[in-house]
Amino acid sequence: MDFLVVTQIFALFGLLVCVAGIGFRLRDILNRPFNNDLSRTRGDERRSILYAFTLGMAPWEKESTRLHWIAYLRGIFFHLGTFVGLFVLLVSPWLDGFPGFLKWFAVVFTAGGAVFGFAGIFIRLIGENERTLSVPDDYASVALTSLFCTFALLVLLIPGTLPAFYLLSGLMLMYIPFSKIRHCVYFFYSKFFFGRSFGHRGVIGHPKSEYRE
C-alpha cells in the first residue's frame, strides 16, 4: 500500500466522521419539539421559502450587506472557492482526464477562495469589532478552509501534492461537525424555516402592496 492510498483512506475516514457527526447533530435538532405558528395565515409560505433561497440572498435585500458590498463579495468568493475545492476533492482520482477549461475554471475559483479566506483572517485581526467578537474556532475554521482551497489549487497545478491535499481534506472534514464550518448544512434548514415563518405572516417574498397590518 503506497502513501497515496494511505492518504486517500485518511480522507475517506474524515468524510465518514463528518457525515456521522453532522448526522448526530441533525438528529438531535430534529428531535426537539416544534411548535406551529398559530397566528392567522397572511401569506404564501412556499413563495417566501423560494424567496429566502433566491432573491432574499441578494446583497440589496439586507441592510447588513447593502452597506458592506466588499465584505459580501469577499464571503461569496470564499464560499465559491470552498465548494469548487470540494468538487476537486471528489473528482481527484480522475484529475488526469480533467478538461483544460474546467481545470482553469477551478484554478481561478480555488485561488480566489484561498485569497479571500486569508483576507478574512486579516480582517478579524485588524478590525476592533471583528477581533472582539471572534473566538478561536473562528480563526481555526477559516484558516483550515483557506488552506483547503490553497491545496486544492496546488493539486490542479502540481499533481504531486495530491497526498498532502488528502491529508488536509481529512483533517478539515473531521473538524466540520465540531466547528462553525457545519453551518454549510444548517444554512439550508435556517433558510427554510426563515422563509416559512415570515412567509406565514406575509412579511417577506410578497410585494409591499400585499403586506397586511
Secondary structure, DSSP 8 states (H G I E B T S, - for coil): --HHHHHHHHHHHHHHHHHHHHHHHHHHHHTS------S---S-HHHHHHHHHTGGGSGGGSHHHHT-HHHHHHHHHHHHHHHHHHHHHHHGGGGGG--HHHHHHHHHHHHHHHHHHHHHHHHHHH-HHHHHH--HHHHHHHHHHHHHHHHHHHHHH-GGGHHHHHHHHHHHHHHGGGSGGGHHHHHHHHHHHHHHHHHHTT-SSS-GGG---
